[in-house]
Amino acid sequence: MIRTNNNFNFLKGSYLFSEVARRVNEYKEKNPDVEIIRMDIGDVTLPLCKAAVDGIKRGAEEMSNKETFHGYGPERGYEFLRKCISETDYIARGINISSDEVFISDGAKSDIGNFVDMLPSNARIAITNPVYPVYVDANIMAGRLPEDEATDIENKGKIIFLDCTEETGFLPKLPTEPVDVVYLCYPNNPTGVVMNRDELTKWVDYARDNSVLLLFDSAYEAYIRDENIPRSIFEIDGAKEVAVEFRSFSKTAGFTGVRCGYTVVPFDLKVVSDNGKQFLLNNLWNRRQSTKFNGASFVVQRAAEALYTAEGRSQVTEMTNYYIENATLLYNKLTEAGMKVFGGKNSPYVWIKTPSNISSWEFFSLLLEKAHVTSTPGVGFGSTGEGFVRLT
Ligand code: PLP
């Protein structure tokens, strides 16, 4: 028999969304006349804005012309887009990030998944619970198992969960044992909670004091309206020495089907290998990307560039405002109805505590049958999500 990567044995089945779909379909078959309101899937519902479509058209025109045709592009992305990102998303906000610290990709999920290539194989990885499952699964594929399953495997690295609960406002506490890497995601999926400046500063200081790499997922930064909430980890002093930031146009501009995102790896971030050799993480990531990636599509990068025009920026704000209004409405009505609700502000996600402590799946069924609303059971995002559901 042909042998395979044994680490896949340790992945949990992608049971959550398939089970939600199965139960919804079963209900629909039994109740064909009922209109179901889908609040489970974390996808956008509005079509692309005009600026993005014009960008795609422009890119396609250029590709159809001998003088402006583009074949293989730079692996790290075209300068025209990296410049827009560095100037608009960072320099204009007082953060000194140059275009060469920005890497364009086909979305944040790929970059987050691929970044495990950069981590030492025996790394101790801290991940919040509940969590966006990609951080956990990508590390398991690379041989780093959750702590309880990793005990008998020597020198393989491990995953340590940082439990986030109602008592902590669904924010993690600093690890109590040594770790090498921490994944943070704010505004958070699934809980919708955000991290304020003091809280984020605590993590950056901790990372600097303990030589910890912070992998900061800011896929939902476009939903932040409160000026006191950092949109980027690089707003915090010293973060450039310890943090990498992942961003996406998916939830910002409805690019979930177009595919474009970017990762910022600052030049200040220095790393060391076991033989004591020092590197810039930026150079290593560039080396990794040029080996395994041939760059995001030119046409898509033109579409993303168009989001940075005045027209594009106002259309993006209009789209995100729409999702924020929905989340605010949900938050307010559920709170008025006496429910305990997290998130919903500066985020498209609303995280609800189930009434009378019933389980996530029981509440999922109740919402489906009585209100014809679909939700995502919180327990699917980790053990501390039990007793909660996510709406979006
Ligand atoms: N990070 C988080 C927290 C997400 O929720 C998602 C998508 O749902 C992603 C990253 C992936 O974004 P992209 O569509 O750019 O791959």
Residues whose N, C-alpha, C, O or C-beta is under 5 A from the ligand:
A	BS01	PLP	G42 G107 A108 K109 S110 Y132 C185 N189 D217 A219 S248 S250 T256 C260 G261
